[in-house]
Amino acid sequence: MKSAQQRKALQSLETVGGHLDAVIGMVEDRTSCPDVVKQLTVAQAGIEATGRVVFRNHLETCVATSIRNGRTEEVLDELMETLKYGRRFLRPSPEPSAHRETDHRVRS
């Protein structure tokens, strides 16, 4: 992975980790369900953004090199396999809803 993209991916993952820690705290504190879901959506968007960085890096490095070296069939098979799992990295992340319900608390 290119150094700049590696740094970007790691920073994004650290941010996601912070969001997940916040979600754990919110559930423990019985924060309203809409607020928990909103925070989960932010964490998911961060994971998807990281996936886009990794996928772009793959295209710019591994795929480009394989094509230059004449391994077109191999790289196409690999891309098809990658797309099976990474399709959501190719579309924009959904925006969290501004709609907020009142007092829906996490119940134990």
N, CA, C and O atoms as a printed pandas DataFrame, in Angstrom:
     atom_number atom_name residue_name chain_id  residue_number  x_coord  y_coord  z_coord
0              1         N          MET        A               1    0.847   -1.174    0.000
1              2        CA          MET        A               1    0.000    0.000    0.000
2              3         C          MET        A               1    0.893    1.237    0.000
3              4         O          MET        A               1    1.907    1.282    0.697
4              5         N          LYS        A               2    0.507    2.239   -0.788
5              6        CA          LYS        A               2    1.253    3.491   -0.814
6              7         C          LYS        A               2    1.214    4.130    0.569
7              8         O          LYS        A               2    0.207    4.049    1.273
8              9         N          SER        A               3    2.317    4.766    0.950
9             10        CA          SER        A               3    2.433    5.348    2.295
10            11         C          SER        A               3    1.318    6.336    2.616
11            12         O          SER        A               3    0.740    6.280    3.702
12            13         N          ALA        A               4    1.010    7.234    1.692
13            14        CA          ALA        A               4   -0.030    8.241    1.946
14            15         C          ALA        A               4   -1.388    7.579    2.138
15            16         O          ALA        A               4   -2.159    7.973    3.013
16            17         N          GLN        A               5   -1.676    6.580    1.323
17            18        CA          GLN        A               5   -2.963    5.897    1.450
18            19         C          GLN        A               5   -3.005    5.034    2.706
19            20         O          GLN        A               5   -4.059    4.884    3.325
20            21         N          GLN        A               6   -1.871    4.473    3.079
21            22        CA          GLN        A               6   -1.813    3.697    4.317
22            23         C          GLN        A               6   -2.103    4.606    5.514
23            24         O          GLN        A               6   -2.868    4.239    6.405
24            25         N          ARG        A               7   -1.492    5.786    5.529
25            26        CA          ARG        A               7   -1.742    6.737    6.623
26            27         C          ARG        A               7   -3.215    7.140    6.669
27            28         O          ARG        A               7   -3.822    7.201    7.739
28            29         N          LYS        A               8   -3.775    7.412    5.498
29            30        CA          LYS        A               8   -5.179    7.811    5.423
30            31         C          LYS        A               8   -6.088    6.690    5.935
31            32         O          LYS        A               8   -7.031    6.947    6.684
32            33         N          ALA        A               9   -5.807    5.463    5.537
33            34        CA          ALA        A               9   -6.610    4.318    5.988
34            35         C          ALA        A               9   -6.492    4.129    7.495
35            36         O          ALA        A               9   -7.493    3.900    8.173
36            37         N          LEU        A              10   -5.281    4.224    8.019
37            38        CA          LEU        A              10   -5.083    4.043    9.461
38            39         C          LEU        A              10   -5.773    5.145   10.265
39            40         O          LEU        A              10   -6.378    4.870   11.301
40            41         N          GLN        A              11   -5.684    6.381    9.797
41            42        CA          GLN        A              11   -6.366    7.486   10.488
42            43         C          GLN        A              11   -7.876    7.264   10.501
43            44         O          GLN        A              11   -8.543    7.485   11.512
44            45         N          SER        A              12   -8.394    6.830    9.372
45            46        CA          SER        A              12   -9.827    6.575    9.277
46            47         C          SER        A              12  -10.246    5.451   10.220
47            48         O          SER        A              12  -11.279    5.547   10.882
48            49         N          LEU        A              13   -9.450    4.389   10.282
49            50        CA          LEU        A              13   -9.771    3.268   11.172
50            51         C          LEU        A              13   -9.688    3.670   12.637
51            52         O          LEU        A              13  -10.481    3.203   13.454
52            53         N          GLU        A              14   -8.737    4.530   12.974
53            54        CA          GLU        A              14   -8.651    5.018   14.356
54            55         C          GLU        A              14   -9.891    5.842   14.708
55            56         O          GLU        A              14  -10.409    5.749   15.821
56            57         N          THR        A              15  -10.356    6.639   13.766
57            58        CA          THR        A              15  -11.577    7.414   13.982
58            59         C          THR        A              15  -12.773    6.487   14.165
59            60         O          THR        A              15  -13.599    6.695   15.054
60            61         N          VAL        A              16  -12.861    5.460   13.318
61            62        CA          VAL        A              16  -13.944    4.479   13.436
62            63         C          VAL        A              16  -13.901    3.811   14.805
63            64         O          VAL        A              16  -14.941    3.614   15.434
64            65         N          GLY        A              17  -12.704    3.463   15.267
65            66        CA          GLY        A              17  -12.563    2.861   16.592
66            67         C          GLY        A              17  -13.113    3.767   17.679
67            68         O          GLY        A              17  -13.753    3.298   18.619
68            69         N          GLY        A              18  -12.866    5.059   17.554
69            70        CA          GLY        A              18  -13.404    6.018   18.512
70            71         C          GLY        A              18  -14.923    6.058   18.479
71            72         O          GLY        A              18  -15.576    6.145   19.519
72            73         N          HIS        A              19  -15.485    5.995   17.264
73            74        CA          HIS        A              19  -16.947    5.974   17.142
74            75         C          HIS        A              19  -17.527    4.710   17.769
75            76         O          HIS        A              19  -18.554    4.766   18.444
76            77         N          LEU        A              20  -16.877    3.577   17.549
77            78        CA          LEU        A              20  -17.372    2.326   18.131
78            79         C          LEU        A              20  -17.270    2.344   19.651
79            80         O          LEU        A              20  -18.160    1.843   20.338
80            81         N          ASP        A              21  -16.195    2.916   20.180
81            82        CA          ASP        A              21  -16.087    3.075   21.638
82            83         C          ASP        A              21  -17.241    3.936   22.157
83            84         O          ASP        A              21  -17.816    3.656   23.209
84            85         N          ALA        A              22  -17.568    4.986   21.404
85            86        CA          ALA        A              22  -18.679    5.851   21.800
86            87         C          ALA        A              22  -19.999    5.084   21.782
87            88         O          ALA        A              22  -20.832    5.258   22.672
88            89         N          VAL        A              23  -20.189    4.241   20.777
89            90        CA          VAL        A              23  -21.418    3.445   20.690
90            91         C          VAL        A              23  -21.535    2.516   21.895
91            92         O          VAL        A              23  -22.610    2.388   22.481
92            93         N          ILE        A              24  -20.444    1.877   22.261
93            94        CA          ILE        A              24  -20.457    0.993   23.432
94            95         C          ILE        A              24  -20.888    1.779   24.667
95            96         O          ILE        A              24  -21.740    1.329   25.433
96            97         N          GLY        A              25  -20.297    2.949   24.851
97            98        CA          GLY        A              25  -20.665    3.791   25.985
98            99         C          GLY        A              25  -22.124    4.215   25.937
99           100         O          GLY        A              25  -22.798    4.255   26.966
100          101         N          MET        A              26  -22.610    4.530   24.747
101          102        CA          MET        A              26  -24.002    4.945   24.597
102          103         C          MET        A              26  -24.959    3.820   24.976
103          104         O          MET        A              26  -25.959    4.049   25.657
104          105         N          VAL        A              27  -24.648    2.604   24.532
105          106        CA          VAL        A              27  -25.499    1.457   24.867
106          107         C          VAL        A              27  -25.451    1.194   26.367
107          108         O          VAL        A              27  -26.480    0.939   26.993
108          109         N          GLU        A              28  -24.257    1.257   26.938
109          110        CA          GLU        A              28  -24.123    1.058   28.388
110          111         C          GLU        A              28  -24.909    2.116   29.170
111          112         O          GLU        A              28  -25.475    1.823   30.223
112          113         N          ASP        A              29  -24.938    3.344   28.646
113          114        CA          ASP        A              29  -25.635    4.448   29.314
114          115         C          ASP        A              29  -27.118    4.528   28.950
115          116         O          ASP        A              29  -27.835    5.419   29.404
116          117         N          ARG        A              30  -27.559    3.586   28.130
117          118        CA          ARG        A              30  -28.961    3.544   27.688
118          119         C          ARG        A              30  -29.372    4.814   26.950
119          120         O          ARG        A              30  -30.460    5.352   27.158
120          121         N          THR        A              31  -28.493    5.269   26.100
121          122        CA          THR        A              31  -28.769    6.432   25.252
122          123         C          THR        A              31  -29.900    6.081   24.296
123          124         O          THR        A              31  -30.117    4.908   23.992
124          125         N          SER        A              32  -30.617    7.083   23.824
125          126        CA          SER        A              32  -31.750    6.832   22.930
126          127         C          SER        A              32  -31.306    6.045   21.699
127          128         O          SER        A              32  -30.218    6.247   21.160
128          129         N          CYS        A              33  -32.185    5.144   21.279
129          130        CA          CYS        A              33  -31.880    4.289   20.120
130          131         C          CYS        A              33  -31.545    5.094   18.863
131          132         O          CYS        A              33  -30.579    4.757   18.179
132          133         N          PRO        A              34  -32.310    6.149   18.530
133          134        CA          PRO        A              34  -31.951    6.924   17.340
134          135         C          PRO        A              34  -30.540    7.508   17.415
135          136         O          PRO        A              34  -29.840    7.568   16.404
136          137         N          ASP        A              35  -30.122    7.935   18.593
137          138        CA          ASP        A              35  -28.768    8.473   18.736
138          139         C          ASP        A              35  -27.720    7.381   18.565
139          140         O          ASP        A              35  -26.659    7.624   17.990
140          141         N          VAL        A              36  -28.010    6.181   19.062
141          142        CA          VAL        A              36  -27.082    5.054   18.889
142          143         C          VAL        A              36  -26.980    4.694   17.413
143          144         O          VAL        A              36  -25.883    4.497   16.890
144          145         N          VAL        A              37  -28.121    4.610   16.745
145          146        CA          VAL        A              37  -28.125    4.270   15.315
146          147         C          VAL        A              37  -27.382    5.330   14.514
147          148         O          VAL        A              37  -26.652    5.003   13.578
148          149         N          LYS        A              38  -27.562    6.584   14.870
149          150        CA          LYS        A              38  -26.861    7.670   14.178
150          151         C          LYS        A              38  -25.346    7.488   14.308
151          152         O          LYS        A              38  -24.613    7.633   13.330
152          153         N          GLN        A              39  -24.887    7.172   15.507
153          154        CA          GLN        A              39  -23.452    6.969   15.737
154          155         C          GLN        A              39  -22.956    5.735   14.980
155          156         O          GLN        A              39  -21.848    5.741   14.443
156          157         N          LEU        A              40  -23.770    4.683   14.936
157          158        CA          LEU        A              40  -23.401    3.490   14.163
158          159         C          LEU        A              40  -23.284    3.819   12.677
159          160         O          LEU        A              40  -22.404    3.303   11.988
160          161         N          THR        A              41  -24.171    4.674   12.192
161          162        CA          THR        A              41  -24.126    5.080   10.789
162          163         C          THR        A              41  -22.836    5.836   10.484
163          164         O          THR        A              41  -22.240    5.654    9.422
164          165         N          VAL        A              42  -22.412    6.676   11.408
165          166        CA          VAL        A              42  -21.153    7.409   11.242
166          167         C          VAL        A              42  -19.980    6.428   11.204
167          168         O          VAL        A              42  -19.080    6.566   10.374
168          169         N          ALA        A              43  -19.989    5.442   12.099
169          170        CA          ALA        A              43  -18.913    4.441   12.120
170          171         C          ALA        A              43  -18.898    3.639   10.822
171          172         O          ALA        A              43  -17.835    3.387   10.254
172          173         N          GLN        A              44  -20.075    3.241   10.358
173          174        CA          GLN        A              44  -20.167    2.480    9.119
174          175         C          GLN        A              44  -19.652    3.299    7.935
175          176         O          GLN        A              44  -18.957    2.770    7.068
176          177         N          ALA        A              45  -19.989    4.575    7.898
177          178        CA          ALA        A              45  -19.504    5.445    6.822
178          179         C          ALA        A              45  -17.981    5.522    6.844
179          180         O          ALA        A              45  -17.345    5.562    5.790
180          181         N          GLY        A              46  -17.396    5.542    8.035
181          182        CA          GLY        A              46  -15.938    5.555    8.151
182          183         C          GLY        A              46  -15.308    4.275    7.634
183          184         O          GLY        A              46  -14.261    4.308    6.987
184          185         N          ILE        A              47  -15.943    3.152    7.919
185          186        CA          ILE        A              47  -15.446    1.868    7.407
186          187         C          ILE        A              47  -15.522    1.857    5.888
187          188         O          ILE        A              47  -14.585    1.425    5.216
188          189         N          GLU        A              48  -16.640    2.333    5.350
189          190        CA          GLU        A              48  -16.790    2.371    3.895
190          191         C          GLU        A              48  -15.773    3.314    3.253
191          192         O          GLU        A              48  -15.241    3.007    2.187
192          193         N          ALA        A              49  -15.499    4.445    3.880
193          194        CA          ALA        A              49  -14.495    5.378    3.358
194          195         C          ALA        A              49  -13.119    4.723    3.352
195          196         O          ALA        A              49  -12.351    4.895    2.406
196          197         N          THR        A              50  -12.811    3.980    4.397
197          198        CA          THR        A              50  -11.535    3.260    4.448
198          199         C          THR        A              50  -11.479    2.224    3.335
199          200         O          THR        A              50  -10.446    2.061    2.686
200          201         N          GLY        A              51  -12.574    1.532    3.117
201          202        CA          GLY        A              51  -12.631    0.548    2.032
202          203         C          GLY        A              51  -12.366    1.180    0.680
203          204         O          GLY        A              51  -11.695    0.588   -0.165
204          205         N          ARG        A              52  -12.893    2.391    0.470
205          206        CA          ARG        A              52  -12.638    3.079   -0.800
206          207         C          ARG        A              52  -11.163    3.426   -0.961
207          208         O          ARG        A              52  -10.618    3.326   -2.061
208          209         N          VAL        A              53  -10.513    3.833    0.130
209          210        CA          VAL        A              53   -9.071    4.135    0.080
210          211         C          VAL        A              53   -8.293    2.876   -0.288
211          212         O          VAL        A              53   -7.419    2.913   -1.155
212          213         N          VAL        A              54   -8.608    1.768    0.366
213          214        CA          VAL        A              54   -7.897    0.509    0.106
214          215         C          VAL        A              54   -8.163    0.034   -1.319
215          216         O          VAL        A              54   -7.246   -0.411   -2.009
216          217         N          PHE        A              55   -9.411    0.126   -1.759
217          218        CA          PHE        A              55   -9.757   -0.325   -3.107
218          219         C          PHE        A              55   -9.060    0.531   -4.164
219          220         O          PHE        A              55   -8.529    0.007   -5.144
220          221         N          ARG        A              56   -9.064    1.844   -3.959
221          222        CA          ARG        A              56   -8.373    2.731   -4.909
222          223         C          ARG        A              56   -6.880    2.400   -4.965
223          224         O          ARG        A              56   -6.289    2.340   -6.043
224          225         N          ASN        A              57   -6.281    2.189   -3.799
225          226        CA          ASN        A              57   -4.873    1.810   -3.754
226          227         C          ASN        A              57   -4.645    0.525   -4.550
227          228         O          ASN        A              57   -3.673    0.412   -5.297
228          229         N          HIS        A              58   -5.536   -0.427   -4.386
229          230        CA          HIS        A              58   -5.415   -1.698   -5.108
230          231         C          HIS        A              58   -5.456   -1.466   -6.620
231          232         O          HIS        A              58   -4.670   -2.049   -7.366
232          233         N          LEU        A              59   -6.376   -0.612   -7.061
233          234        CA          LEU        A              59   -6.466   -0.318   -8.490
234          235         C          LEU        A              59   -5.211    0.381   -9.002
235          236         O          LEU        A              59   -4.708    0.057  -10.078
236          237         N          GLU        A              60   -4.710    1.340   -8.225
237          238        CA          GLU        A              60   -3.556    2.128   -8.667
238          239         C          GLU        A              60   -2.250    1.349   -8.618
239          240         O          GLU        A              60   -1.320    1.665   -9.359
240          241         N          THR        A              61   -2.164    0.355   -7.775
241          242        CA          THR        A              61   -0.900   -0.368   -7.617
242          243         C          THR        A              61   -0.997   -1.778   -8.186
243          244         O          THR        A              61   -0.466   -2.048   -9.263
244          245         N          CYS        A              62   -1.651   -2.654   -7.494
245          246        CA          CYS        A              62   -1.683   -4.072   -7.867
246          247         C          CYS        A              62   -2.304   -4.310   -9.239
247          248         O          CYS        A              62   -1.740   -5.029  -10.063
248          249         N          VAL        A              63   -3.462   -3.707   -9.483
249          250        CA          VAL        A              63   -4.148   -3.927  -10.755
250          251         C          VAL        A              63   -3.334   -3.342  -11.902
251          252         O          VAL        A              63   -3.132   -4.003  -12.921
252          253         N          ALA        A              64   -2.870   -2.113  -11.745
253          254        CA          ALA        A              64   -2.086   -1.475  -12.807
254          255         C          ALA        A              64   -0.826   -2.275  -13.126
255          256         O          ALA        A              64   -0.484   -2.463  -14.293
256          257         N          THR        A              65   -0.142   -2.742  -12.094
257          258        CA          THR        A              65    1.080   -3.532  -12.300
258          259         C          THR        A              65    0.770   -4.844  -13.005
259          260         O          THR        A              65    1.488   -5.239  -13.923
260          261         N          SER        A              66   -0.283   -5.514  -12.586
261          262        CA          SER        A              66   -0.648   -6.793  -13.207
262          263         C          SER        A              66   -0.995   -6.623  -14.675
263          264         O          SER        A              66   -0.617   -7.453  -15.502
264          265         N          ILE        A              67   -1.709   -5.560  -15.008
265          266        CA          ILE        A              67   -2.062   -5.312  -16.412
266          267         C          ILE        A              67   -0.811   -5.015  -17.230
267          268         O          ILE        A              67   -0.652   -5.529  -18.337
268          269         N          ARG        A              68    0.086   -4.177  -16.681
269          270        CA          ARG        A              68    1.338   -3.877  -17.391
270          271         C          ARG        A              68    2.167   -5.139  -17.626
271          272         O          ARG        A              68    2.875   -5.250  -18.626
272          273         N          ASN        A              69    2.070   -6.083  -16.698
273          274        CA          ASN        A              69    2.840   -7.321  -16.818
274          275         C          ASN        A              69    2.106   -8.408  -17.599
275          276         O          ASN        A              69    2.559   -9.552  -17.651
276          277         N          GLY        A              70    0.974   -8.053  -18.205
277          278        CA          GLY        A              70    0.269   -8.992  -19.062
278          279         C          GLY        A              70   -0.592  -10.018  -18.332
279          280         O          GLY        A              70   -0.997  -11.013  -18.932
280          281         N          ARG        A              71   -0.873   -9.800  -17.073
281          282        CA          ARG        A              71   -1.688  -10.762  -16.310
282          283         C          ARG        A              71   -3.149  -10.281  -16.255
283          284         O          ARG        A              71   -3.762  -10.241  -15.188
284          285         N          THR        A              72   -3.682   -9.925  -17.408
285          286        CA          THR        A              72   -5.015   -9.340  -17.489
286          287         C          THR        A              72   -6.093  -10.285  -16.974
287          288         O          THR        A              72   -6.936   -9.881  -16.174
288          289         N          GLU        A              73   -6.079  -11.521  -17.415
289          290        CA          GLU        A              73   -7.107  -12.487  -16.999
290          291         C          GLU        A              73   -7.085  -12.698  -15.485
291          292         O          GLU        A              73   -8.129  -12.745  -14.836
292          293         N          GLU        A              74   -5.887  -12.824  -14.942
293          294        CA          GLU        A              74   -5.723  -13.011  -13.494
294          295         C          GLU        A              74   -6.269  -11.810  -12.718
295          296         O          GLU        A              74   -6.965  -11.977  -11.716
296          297         N          VAL        A              75   -5.953  -10.609  -13.183
297          298        CA          VAL        A              75   -6.394   -9.412  -12.472
298          299         C          VAL        A              75   -7.906   -9.227  -12.593
299          300         O          VAL        A              75   -8.540   -8.741  -11.657
300          301         N          LEU        A              76   -8.488   -9.601  -13.718
301          302        CA          LEU        A              76   -9.939   -9.510  -13.860
302          303         C          LEU        A              76  -10.645  -10.458  -12.898
303          304         O          LEU        A              76  -11.643  -10.091  -12.279
304          305         N          ASP        A              77  -10.128  -11.675  -12.773
305          306        CA          ASP        A              77  -10.700  -12.630  -11.811
306          307         C          ASP        A              77  -10.607  -12.081  -10.391
307          308         O          ASP        A              77  -11.555  -12.178   -9.611
308          309         N          GLU        A              78   -9.462  -11.508  -10.070
309          310        CA          GLU        A              78   -9.260  -10.941   -8.736
310          311         C          GLU        A              78  -10.205   -9.762   -8.489
311          312         O          GLU        A              78  -10.772   -9.634   -7.404
312          313         N          LEU        A              79  -10.372   -8.909   -9.492
313          314        CA          LEU        A              79  -11.285   -7.775   -9.351
314          315         C          LEU        A              79  -12.724   -8.235   -9.159
315          316         O          LEU        A              79  -13.451   -7.676   -8.338
316          317         N          MET        A              80  -13.134   -9.244   -9.905
317          318        CA          MET        A              80  -14.491   -9.767   -9.744
318          319         C          MET        A              80  -14.695  -10.297   -8.328
319          320         O          MET        A              80  -15.752  -10.085   -7.733
320          321         N          GLU        A              81  -13.704  -10.975   -7.793
321          322        CA          GLU        A              81  -13.775  -11.484   -6.422
322          323         C          GLU        A              81  -13.826  -10.325   -5.425
323          324         O          GLU        A              81  -14.604  -10.355   -4.472
324          325         N          THR        A              82  -13.005   -9.318   -5.646
325          326        CA          THR        A              82  -12.979   -8.157   -4.754
326          327         C          THR        A              82  -14.310   -7.420   -4.787
327          328         O          THR        A              82  -14.813   -7.002   -3.744
328          329         N          LEU        A              83  -14.879   -7.260   -5.963
329          330        CA          LEU        A              83  -16.144   -6.542   -6.096
330          331         C          LEU        A              83  -17.298   -7.279   -5.434
331          332         O          LEU        A              83  -18.281   -6.664   -5.020
332          333         N          LYS        A              84  -17.176   -8.593   -5.336
333          334        CA          LYS        A              84  -18.210   -9.368   -4.658
334          335         C          LYS        A              84  -18.371   -8.882   -3.214
335          336         O          LYS        A              84  -19.480   -8.848   -2.682
336          337         N          TYR        A              85  -17.261   -8.511   -2.594
337          338        CA          TYR        A              85  -17.279   -8.064   -1.203
338          339         C          TYR        A              85  -17.228   -6.549   -1.064
339          340         O          TYR        A              85  -17.662   -6.009   -0.046
340          341         N          GLY        A              86  -16.713   -5.866   -2.058
341          342        CA          GLY        A              86  -16.468   -4.441   -1.922
342          343         C          GLY        A              86  -17.394   -3.540   -2.703
343          344         O          GLY        A              86  -17.071   -2.371   -2.910
344          345         N          ARG        A              87  -18.543   -4.045   -3.148
345          346        CA          ARG        A              87  -19.453   -3.221   -3.945
346          347         C          ARG        A              87  -19.861   -1.943   -3.242
347          348         O          ARG        A              87  -20.009   -0.905   -3.887
348          349         N          ARG        A              88  -20.044   -1.995   -1.937
349          350        CA          ARG        A              88  -20.517   -0.801   -1.233
350          351         C          ARG        A              88  -19.454    0.285   -1.193
351          352         O          ARG        A              88  -19.771    1.439   -0.903
352          353         N          PHE        A              89  -18.201   -0.054   -1.475
353          354        CA          PHE        A              89  -17.145    0.956   -1.499
354          355         C          PHE        A              89  -17.237    1.821   -2.751
355          356         O          PHE        A              89  -16.596    2.869   -2.833
356          357         N          LEU        A              90  -18.020    1.391   -3.709
357          358        CA          LEU        A              90  -18.113    2.107   -4.972
358          359         C          LEU        A              90  -19.282    3.078   -5.010
359          360         O          LEU        A              90  -19.465    3.781   -6.004
360          361         N          ARG        A              91  -20.069    3.130   -3.958
361          362        CA          ARG        A              91  -21.200    4.060   -3.923
362          363         C          ARG        A              91  -21.056    4.987   -2.725
363          364         O          ARG        A              91  -20.372    4.656   -1.756
364          365         N          PRO        A              92  -21.696    6.142   -2.791
365          366        CA          PRO        A              92  -21.602    7.079   -1.667
366          367         C          PRO        A              92  -22.258    6.505   -0.416
367          368         O          PRO        A              92  -23.199    5.716   -0.504
368          369         N          SER        A              93  -21.758    6.904    0.733
369          370        CA          SER        A              93  -22.346    6.482    1.999
370          371         C          SER        A              93  -23.677    7.189    2.195
371          372         O          SER        A              93  -23.828    8.345    1.801
372          373         N          PRO        A              94  -24.653    6.500    2.805
373          374        CA          PRO        A              94  -25.939    7.160    3.054
374          375         C          PRO        A              94  -25.791    8.251    4.105
375          376         O          PRO        A              94  -24.989    8.136    5.032
376          377         N          GLU        A              95  -26.564    9.294    3.949
377          378        CA          GLU        A              95  -26.559   10.386    4.924
378          379         C          GLU        A              95  -27.436    9.989    6.101
379          380         O          GLU        A              95  -28.526    9.452    5.907
380          381         N          PRO        A              96  -26.969   10.250    7.328
381          382        CA          PRO        A              96  -27.822    9.967    8.478
382          383         C          PRO        A              96  -29.054   10.869    8.461
383          384         O          PRO        A              96  -28.976   12.035    8.076
384          385         N          SER        A              97  -30.164   10.330    8.871
385          386        CA          SER        A              97  -31.419   11.075    8.889
386          387         C          SER        A              97  -31.409   12.132    9.983
387          388         O          SER        A              97  -30.888   11.905   11.075
388          389         N          ALA        A              98  -31.979   13.269    9.688
389          390        CA          ALA        A              98  -32.070   14.333   10.685
390          391         C          ALA        A              98  -33.274   14.109   11.597
391          392         O          ALA        A              98  -33.415   14.782   12.618
392          393         N          HIS        A              99  -34.149   13.155   11.227
393          394        CA          HIS        A              99  -35.341   12.859   12.022
394          395         C          HIS        A              99  -34.941   12.260   13.357
395          396         O          HIS        A              99  -34.093   11.369   13.418
396          397         N          ARG        A             100  -35.551   12.751   14.423
397          398        CA          ARG        A             100  -35.187   12.265   15.754
398          399         C          ARG        A             100  -36.443   11.938   16.552
399          400         O          ARG        A             100  -37.306   12.793   16.750
400          401         N          GLU        A             101  -36.534   10.714   16.998
401          402        CA          GLU        A             101  -37.625   10.288   17.868
402          403         C          GLU        A             101  -37.304   10.739   19.281
403          404         O          GLU        A             101  -36.148   11.020   19.599
404          405         N          THR        A             102  -38.310   10.808   20.122
405          406        CA          THR        A             102  -38.074   11.219   21.500
406          407         C          THR        A             102  -38.091   10.026   22.434
407          408         O          THR        A             102  -38.952    9.153   22.325
408          409         N          ASP        A             103  -37.164    9.993   23.328
409          410        CA          ASP        A             103  -37.044    9.072   24.448
410          411         C          ASP        A             103  -37.203    7.599   24.106
411          412         O          ASP        A             103  -37.949    6.888   24.780
412          413         N          HIS        A             104  -36.524    7.135   23.088
413          414        CA          HIS        A             104  -36.444    5.706   22.803
414          415         C          HIS        A             104  -35.139    5.222   23.399
415          416         O          HIS        A             104  -34.093    5.306   22.755
416          417         N          ARG        A             105  -35.186    4.729   24.593
417          418        CA          ARG        A             105  -33.986    4.326   25.323
418          419         C          ARG        A             105  -33.678    2.859   25.081
419          420         O          ARG        A             105  -34.582    2.045   24.890
420          421         N          VAL        A             106  -32.384    2.530   25.092
421          422        CA          VAL        A             106  -31.963    1.132   25.006
422          423         C          VAL        A             106  -32.392    0.462   26.299
423          424         O          VAL        A             106  -32.060    0.935   27.386
424          425         N          ARG        A             107  -33.112   -0.611   26.191
425          426        CA          ARG        A             107  -33.611   -1.323   27.375
426          427         C          ARG        A             107  -32.815   -2.602   27.582
427          428         O          ARG        A             107  -32.415   -3.261   26.623
428          429         N          SER        A             108  -32.592   -2.943   28.835
429          430        CA          SER        A             108  -31.886   -4.195   29.105
430          431         C          SER        A             108  -32.860   -5.295   29.419
431          432         O          SER        A             108  -32.450   -6.428   29.674
